[in-house]
Amino acid sequence: MITDINPKLPMRNRKRTRDFYENKLGFTDIGSEDFEVYLIMQKDQIQIHFFEFKELDPAENYGQVYIRTNDIDRLYQTFLDNKVSIHPNGQLQNKSWGQREFAILDPDNNLLTFGQSLPR
């Protein structure tokens, strides 16, 4: 009876990760300051967990999350308004597999792809 999933991604710097997710993407820190090497961020109904990996080489990070939304155009515009850099290959577009998607990279090169199903 699986009910939810919370991905865990690497981060090099907790403060920088929290700042990006809070101030650029609109997430809230719901973790505890007692755990300096762990971070839990939430937006609406999703959580992303982060673990400290100070030696992470962002160029070799393949962390990825696919996040579904029900208002992709508004979310995309909100990120643009917040000056979030859209991935060069991830501009908002309709995909042949029936999704409308865009993608961004966080400060540690974790790829966040946002998608909404296209009407059939």
C-alpha positions in Angstrom: 0.0 0.0 0.0 2.4 2.7 -1.2 1.1 6.2 -0.6 3.8 8.7 -1.3 7.4 9.2 -2.5 10.0 11.7 -1.2 13.2 11.8 -3.3 16.5 12.4 -1.7 19.0 14.5 -3.5 22.6 15.5 -2.7 23.6 19.0 -1.7 26.9 20.6 -1.0 25.7 23.5 1.0 22.5 23.4 3.1 22.1 27.2 3.3 22.5 27.7 -0.4 20.1 24.8 -1.2 17.5 26.1 1.2 17.8 29.6 -0.1 17.3 28.5 -3.8 14.3 26.3 -3.0 12.7 28.9 -0.7 13.4 32.1 -2.5 13.4 31.0 -6.2 11.0 28.0 -6.2 8.6 28.9 -3.3 9.3 25.8 -1.1 9.2 25.8 2.7 11.8 24.3 5.0 9.9 21.8 7.1 13.0 20.1 8.6 14.9 20.7 11.7 17.9 22.9 12.3 19.1 20.1 14.6 20.2 18.1 11.6 22.8 20.2 9.8 23.5 17.6 7.2 19.9 17.0 6.1 17.2 19.3 4.7 13.5 18.7 3.9 11.7 21.2 1.6 8.0 21.1 0.8 5.8 22.9 -1.8 2.1 22.1 -2.0 1.9 18.3 -1.6 5.5 17.3 -2.5 8.6 17.0 -0.4 12.2 16.8 -1.5 14.8 15.6 1.0 18.5 16.6 0.7 21.5 15.0 2.2 24.9 16.7 2.6 27.5 15.6 0.2 30.3 18.2 0.4 32.6 16.4 -2.1 29.9 16.3 -4.8 31.2 17.3 -8.2 28.1 19.0 -9.8 29.4 18.1 -13.3 29.1 14.4 -12.3 25.8 14.7 -10.5 22.9 12.8 -12.1 20.3 13.5 -9.5 16.9 13.9 -11.2 13.3 14.3 -10.1 10.1 14.5 -12.3 7.5 16.6 -10.6 3.9 16.7 -11.9 1.8 19.8 -11.8 -1.8 20.8 -12.7 -0.9 24.4 -13.9 2.4 24.2 -15.7 2.1 27.5 -17.5 1.6 29.4 -14.3 4.4 27.6 -12.6 6.7 28.3 -15.5 5.9 32.0 -15.5 6.3 32.1 -11.7 9.8 30.7 -12.1 10.6 33.2 -14.8 9.4 36.0 -12.7 11.7 34.8 -9.9 14.6 34.7 -12.3 15.0 31.0 -12.2 17.3 29.8 -15.0 15.5 27.4 -17.3 17.7 24.5 -18.5 19.0 25.3 -22.0 17.4 22.0 -23.3 14.4 22.3 -21.0 12.3 25.2 -22.3 8.5 24.8 -21.8 7.2 22.7 -24.7 4.7 20.0 -25.6 6.4 16.6 -25.8 5.5 13.7 -28.2 4.8 11.5 -25.2 1.8 13.6 -24.1 3.4 15.9 -21.6 4.0 19.6 -21.4 7.3 20.0 -19.7 10.2 22.3 -18.6 13.4 21.7 -16.6 15.7 23.5 -14.3 19.0 22.7 -12.5 19.4 23.5 -8.8 22.7 24.8 -7.3 24.1 21.2 -7.2 23.0 20.3 -10.8 20.1 18.2 -9.7 17.7 18.2 -12.6 14.1 19.1 -11.8 11.7 18.4 -14.6 8.1 19.7 -14.2 5.4 18.2 -16.3 1.6 18.2 -16.9 -0.3 15.7 -19.0 -1.7 17.1 -22.2 -5.4 16.6 -22.9 -6.1 13.6 -25.1 
